[in-house]
Amino acid sequence: MDPAVAAWPARELPSIHHIDPLSDSRWDSFVAAHPRASVFHSSAWLDALSRTYGYKSFALTTSRADQDLESAIVFCHVDSWFTRRRLVFLPFSDHCEPLLAPDADPQIFAAAFEEELRQERSWYIEMRPLGPFEITTPLHRSQVSYSFHHLDLSPSLATLFNNLHKDSIQRKIRRAEREGLAYEEGRSEALVDSFYRLFQITRQRHHLPPPPRAWFRNLVDCFGEALKVRVATKDGNAVAAMLTLRHKDTMVYKYGCSDSRFNRCGGMHLLYWNSIAESKSLGLRTFDFGRTDAGQTGLTTFKRRWGAVESTLVYSRYTSSRNSSHVFDLPIDSWKTRVAKRTLSRLPLPVLSLLGRAFYKHVG
């Protein structure tokens, strides 16, 4: 245990209770009713994390067992010998808000965070809120920022199309139609196979190992009809694929991939547009384009050209260590990152996939 943690004085904690979201009968209705809850709070997401990576979820709440849930913050234990033990809110999520009652004071959770670090002997607690979440605590905080994009679906479909960048988006959608690309959607093994093959190729192109196939199979099993695998094919061959999740009034783009040899055909543009059009037909209010890492200017520009609104995501890590500047990932332009990517780029696809199966449970 960090000596600084051991030296913290004992204190009387506020009335904070632990619950298991996957076994607490109140959780699903709480998430369904809370205006800031997202797909990443859902039991389906937590269950897929548990099945694939063994992450155990728990929530801190101000509500007793005999009360309806009013305020709660959910975490997963990530217990890794490689990246150290930590608490994450939540692994592989783009964003995950604290679900507080309108009159709740975030400060009541500050002492609970300190106690969790003490009891769990964790390196840090990580939060990924969409908006500001400020607490006063002796814990040291480090932060990193990302871009976030979402599209308001309230305009008519014709207006949404007219708002698209005429050259790089509208033209590519029409190009996909001229190329005769076919569109398929569903949750079949064949579609998952097509998606995962393209996903492996895309990750190899970006010098990254892919998550295990079991992760996507578990997402399909846990989300059921709320998940769709969308595939664009040309002459019977899959050229682009996407995985979306529907939650309440939002369609979430979570994963996308393509065969770069066919990028000129507009396969990804076709998938995005079909997803947006379907979201509009279902009466959804928002299309969530997800998180974009710093430095990915091309991807940021691409999302803006769909008419998406851009905001900033700020992830925070709270730790007892004074040397907290190193707890976030290496900058994408660091020499260590460049060396790692060069090494990964030389690995054959089967080896890269095997590495991914061993790697991802440590990095959630």
C-alpha positions in Angstrom: 0.0 0.0 0.0 1.2 3.5 -0.7 2.5 5.1 2.6 0.5 8.2 1.9 -2.7 6.1 1.8 -1.8 4.3 5.0 -1.2 7.6 6.7 -4.6 9.1 6.0 -6.5 9.7 9.2 -9.6 7.7 9.9 -12.7 9.6 9.3 -16.5 9.2 9.6 -17.8 8.6 6.1 -21.1 10.0 4.9 -23.9 7.5 4.3 -22.5 5.8 1.2 -23.5 2.2 0.4 -22.1 -0.4 -2.0 -24.4 -2.3 -4.4 -23.9 -4.7 -7.2 -25.6 -3.3 -10.3 -25.9 -6.7 -11.9 -27.8 -8.2 -9.0 -29.6 -5.1 -7.6 -33.2 -5.1 -8.9 -33.3 -1.3 -8.7 -30.4 -0.6 -11.2 -32.1 -1.0 -14.5 -35.1 1.2 -13.7 -32.7 3.8 -12.1 -30.7 3.9 -15.3 -33.8 4.0 -17.5 -35.2 7.0 -15.5 -32.0 9.0 -15.0 -31.6 11.8 -17.6 -27.8 11.5 -17.7 -27.5 7.7 -17.9 -26.0 6.3 -21.1 -25.5 2.9 -22.7 -22.4 2.6 -20.7 -24.3 2.5 -17.4 -26.5 -0.3 -18.6 -26.5 -3.8 -17.2 -25.8 -5.1 -20.7 -22.5 -3.2 -20.9 -21.5 -4.2 -17.3 -22.4 -7.8 -18.1 -20.3 -7.9 -21.3 -17.4 -6.4 -19.4 -17.7 -9.2 -16.7 -18.1 -12.0 -19.2 -15.2 -10.9 -21.4 -12.6 -9.5 -19.0 -13.8 -10.6 -15.6 -14.3 -7.0 -14.4 -16.4 -6.8 -11.2 -18.7 -3.8 -11.1 -20.0 -2.0 -8.0 -21.8 1.3 -7.4 -21.5 3.8 -4.6 -24.9 5.2 -3.7 -26.5 7.4 -1.1 -29.6 5.2 -1.0 -30.2 2.4 1.5 -31.3 -1.0 0.4 -35.0 -0.2 1.3 -35.0 3.0 -0.8 -35.2 3.8 -4.5 -31.9 4.7 -6.0 -31.4 8.5 -6.2 -27.6 9.1 -6.7 -25.0 6.5 -7.7 -21.5 6.3 -9.2 -20.6 3.0 -10.8 -17.0 1.5 -11.2 -15.3 -1.6 -12.2 -12.3 -3.2 -10.5 -9.5 -3.7 -12.9 -7.1 -6.0 -11.1 -3.9 -6.3 -13.3 -0.4 -7.3 -12.4 0.7 -5.5 -15.6 -1.1 -2.1 -15.2 -1.7 -2.3 -11.5 -5.0 -2.5 -9.5 -7.4 0.4 -10.1 -11.0 1.5 -10.3 -12.4 2.7 -13.6 -15.7 4.5 -14.4 -16.1 2.5 -16.8 -13.7 0.4 -18.8 -13.9 0.9 -22.6 -16.6 3.5 -22.2 -16.3 6.7 -24.1 -18.0 8.6 -21.3 -19.9 7.7 -18.1 -21.6 10.3 -16.0 -22.0 10.3 -12.2 -25.7 9.6 -11.9 -26.6 12.2 -9.2 -30.0 13.6 -8.0 -30.5 17.2 -9.0 -29.9 18.5 -5.5 -27.0 16.0 -4.7 -23.7 17.4 -3.6 -20.8 15.6 -5.4 -18.6 16.3 -2.4 -20.3 13.5 -0.4 -18.5 11.0 -2.6 -15.0 12.5 -2.0 -14.3 10.7 1.3 -15.7 7.5 -0.2 -13.2 7.7 -3.1 -10.4 8.0 -0.5 -11.7 5.0 1.4 -12.0 2.9 -1.8 -8.4 3.6 -2.6 -7.4 2.7 1.0 -9.5 -0.5 1.2 -8.9 -1.8 -2.3 -5.2 -0.8 -2.4 -5.7 0.7 -5.8 -3.4 2.9 -7.7 -6.1 5.4 -8.8 -9.7 6.0 -9.5 -10.6 7.1 -13.0 -13.7 9.1 -13.9 -15.0 9.8 -17.5 -17.8 12.3 -17.2 -19.4 14.2 -20.1 -19.5 17.4 -18.0 -17.6 18.9 -15.1 -17.4 16.9 -11.9 -15.5 18.8 -9.2 -14.7 17.5 -5.7 -12.3 18.7 -3.0 -10.0 16.0 -1.8 -6.4 15.4 -0.6 -6.1 13.0 -3.5 -3.9 14.2 -6.4 -5.7 14.6 -9.7 -4.3 14.3 -13.3 -6.4 14.9 -16.4 -6.4 14.3 -20.1 -8.8 15.7 -22.7 -10.5 14.2 -25.7 -13.0 15.5 -28.3 -16.6 14.3 -28.2 -19.2 14.7 -31.0 -22.9 14.2 -31.2 -25.6 14.9 -33.8 -28.9 16.5 -32.9 -31.6 14.4 -34.8 -34.4 16.9 -34.3 -34.2 18.4 -37.8 -35.9 16.6 -40.7 -33.9 13.9 -42.6 -33.7 16.2 -45.6 -32.2 18.9 -43.4 -29.8 16.5 -41.8 -28.6 15.5 -45.3 -28.3 19.1 -46.5 -26.2 19.9 -43.4 -23.6 17.3 -44.4 -20.4 18.5 -46.0 -21.3 18.5 -49.7 -17.9 17.3 -51.1 -16.6 14.8 -48.6 -19.8 13.4 -47.1 -22.8 13.9 -49.5 -20.6 13.0 -52.5 -19.3 9.8 -50.8 -22.8 8.6 -49.9 -23.9 9.0 -53.5 -20.7 7.3 -54.7 -21.6 4.3 -52.5 -25.0 4.1 -54.3 -23.3 4.4 -57.8 -20.8 1.7 -56.8 -23.7 -0.6 -56.0 -22.7 -1.3 -52.5 -25.1 -3.6 -50.6 -26.1 -3.0 -47.0 -26.7 -5.7 -44.5 -27.5 -5.5 -40.8 -28.2 -7.8 -37.9 -26.5 -9.9 -35.3 -25.8 -13.2 -37.1 -22.5 -15.1 -36.7 -21.8 -14.3 -40.4 -22.1 -10.6 -39.9 -20.0 -10.7 -36.7 -17.3 -12.7 -38.6 -17.3 -10.1 -41.4 -17.1 -7.3 -38.9 -14.3 -8.9 -36.9 -12.2 -9.7 -40.0 -12.4 -6.1 -41.1 -11.7 -4.9 -37.5 -8.6 -7.0 -37.3 -7.3 -5.5 -40.6 -8.1 -2.0 -39.5 -6.3 -2.4 -36.2 -3.3 -3.9 -37.9 -3.3 -0.9 -40.3 -3.2 1.4 -37.2 -0.5 -0.7 -35.5 -2.8 -1.8 -32.7 -3.9 -5.3 -31.5 -7.7 -5.9 -31.8 -9.9 -6.8 -28.7 -10.8 -10.5 -28.5 -13.6 -11.6 -30.7 -15.4 -12.8 -27.5 -15.9 -9.1 -26.6 -18.1 -8.5 -29.6 -19.9 -11.8 -29.3 -20.7 -11.0 -25.7 -21.9 -7.5 -26.7 -24.3 -9.2 -29.1 -25.5 -11.6 -26.5 -25.9 -9.0 -23.8 -27.5 -6.2 -25.9 -29.8 -8.3 -28.1 -31.9 -6.2 -30.4 -30.3 -2.9 -29.1 -27.1 -3.9 -31.0 -26.6 -3.9 -34.8 -23.7 -5.0 -36.9 -23.9 -3.1 -40.1 -21.9 -4.3 -43.1 -21.4 -2.8 -46.6 -20.5 -5.2 -49.3 -19.3 -4.9 -52.9 -19.7 -7.9 -55.2 -20.3 -10.1 -52.2 -17.2 -9.0 -50.3 -17.4 -7.0 -47.0 -15.7 -3.7 -47.4 -16.8 -1.7 -44.4 -18.5 -2.5 -41.1 -19.9 -0.8 -38.0 -21.3 -1.7 -34.6 -24.0 0.5 -33.1 -25.8 0.4 -29.7 -29.2 1.9 -29.1 -30.0 3.2 -25.6 -33.1 5.2 -24.7 -33.2 8.1 -27.2 -29.6 7.7 -28.5 -27.9 5.7 -31.2 -24.2 5.2 -30.3 -21.6 4.5 -32.9 -19.1 2.3 -31.0 -16.8 0.6 -33.5 -16.1 0.9 -37.2 -13.7 -0.7 -39.6 -13.0 -1.0 -43.3 -10.8 -2.5 -46.1 -8.8 0.5 -47.1 -8.6 -0.8 -50.7 -12.2 0.1 -51.1 -12.4 3.4 -49.2 -13.0 5.3 -52.4 -16.4 3.5 -52.7 -17.8 5.2 -49.6 -18.7 2.2 -47.6 -18.3 3.8 -44.2 -20.2 6.9 -45.3 -23.1 4.6 -46.4 -23.1 2.9 -43.0 -23.1 6.2 -41.1 -25.9 7.6 -43.2 -28.1 4.5 -42.9 -27.5 4.5 -39.1 -28.5 8.2 -38.9 -31.6 7.7 -41.1 -32.7 4.7 -39.0 -32.2 6.7 -35.8 -34.4 9.4 -37.2 -37.1 6.9 -38.2 -37.1 5.4 -34.7 -37.7 8.9 -33.2 -34.3 9.0 -31.5 -32.9 12.4 -30.4 -29.2 12.0 -30.6 -26.5 10.2 -32.7 -23.4 9.7 -30.5 -20.2 9.7 -32.6 -18.1 8.9 -29.6 -14.7 10.0 -28.3 -11.7 11.1 -30.4 -8.2 11.1 -29.1 -6.1 14.2 -29.1 -4.1 14.5 -32.3 -6.6 12.7 -34.5 -7.3 15.8 -36.5 -8.5 13.9 -39.5 -11.1 12.0 -37.5 -12.2 15.2 -35.8 -12.7 16.9 -39.1 -14.6 13.9 -40.4 -17.1 14.0 -37.5 -17.6 17.7 -37.8 -18.5 17.3 -41.5 -21.6 15.3 -40.5 -22.9 18.3 -38.7 -22.0 17.0 -35.3 -21.5 19.3 -32.3 -18.1 19.1 -30.7 -17.3 19.3 -27.0 -14.5 18.4 -24.7 -14.3 15.2 -22.6 -12.0 15.5 -19.5 -11.0 12.3 -17.8 -9.7 12.6 -14.3 -7.6 10.2 -12.3 -7.5 10.5 -8.5 -4.5 9.0 -6.8 -2.7 9.2 -3.4 0.7 9.5 -5.3 2.2 12.9 -5.6 3.8 11.8 -8.8 0.5 11.6 -10.7 1.6 13.0 -14.0 2.4 9.6 -15.3 -0.9 7.8 -14.7 -2.4 8.6 -18.1 -1.3 7.0 -21.3 1.8 8.1 -23.1 1.3 11.0 -25.5 0.7 9.7 -29.0 3.8 11.3 -30.3 6.2 10.1 -27.7 9.2 8.1 -28.9 8.2 5.0 -26.8 4.8 5.0 -28.5 6.4 5.3 -31.9 8.7 2.4 -31.2 5.8 0.2 -29.9 3.8 1.0 -33.0 6.7 0.1 -35.3 7.1 -3.2 -33.5 3.4 -4.0 -33.7 3.3 -3.1 -37.4 5.7 -6.0 -38.2 3.6 -8.7 -36.4 1.4 -11.0 -38.6 -2.3 -10.7 -38.0 -2.7 -14.0 -36.0 0.0 -12.9 -33.6 -1.5 -9.4 -33.3 -4.9 -11.0 -32.5 -3.4 -13.3 -29.9 -1.6 -10.3 -28.3 -5.0 -8.5 -28.2 -6.6 -11.4 -26.3 -3.9 -11.2 -23.6 -3.6 -7.4 -23.6 -7.0 -5.8 -23.4 -8.0 -7.1 -20.0 -5.1 -5.1 -18.6 -6.0 -1.7 -20.2 -9.8 -1.1 -19.6 
